[in-house]
């Protein structure tokens, strides 16, 4: 299992991305979340009106599940270290989420907002079922 995970991690990690070395637990969680999906060409923006669900892989990425089943992975270019599993995205007022946008993330902690962080979004990589 660990050998298969080690071989698959480079497929998930972006070229030149050192996050697999700095937070391997997050990369392993991301691999499980994508569960056999195949990466497509990254895009700069997604339509937030078609997002069905969004969740965070701790210190690694924000995932957006679209109406058509595609999951877009966004690895923030800044602030990823502040992402927590219980983070929720604050209201942005944008109909489109784009690379380089700043987004507020709030950790709920079960009793209101426990903390917050800001991230600068990276490119959105679509992952589809083969």
Residue, then its C-alpha position, 0 to 999 in steps of 0.5 A: x500500500x505505501x509503495x503504491x502511494x509513494x508511486x502515485x504521489x508524483x502524479x498528484x503533486x504538481x511539477x516542481x511542487x515541494x508540498x509532498x515533502x513538506x506535508x506528506x500527510x496532506x498529499x496522501x489525503x488528497x490522493x485518497x480524495x481523488x480516488x482514481x480520478x484522472x487530471x485534466x488541463x488546469x484552468x484559471x477560473x471556475x464558475x462558483x454557481x456550479x460548485x456543489x460542495x467544497x472541502x479542504x485537505x489540510x495544509x494542501x488544497x481546496x477541492x470543489x465538486x461541480x454539478x457534472x461530478x468533476x472535482x477541481x483541485x486548487x493548491x493555493x499559491x499563498x497561505x496553504x499552510x493555514x488551511x485546516x480540515x474544518x475550514x469553510x470559505x468565507x463569502x466572496x461575492x464572486x460568481x467566478x473564482x479565479x487564480x490569484x484571487x484572495x479568499x478568506x477561510x474560517x475554521x469553525x472549531x464547533x463553536x463559532x469561528x476559531x481562526x481564519x486565514x487568507x489564501x491566494x488561489x492557484x490554478x484549478x486542476x480538474x479531476x474526472x473519473x476515467 
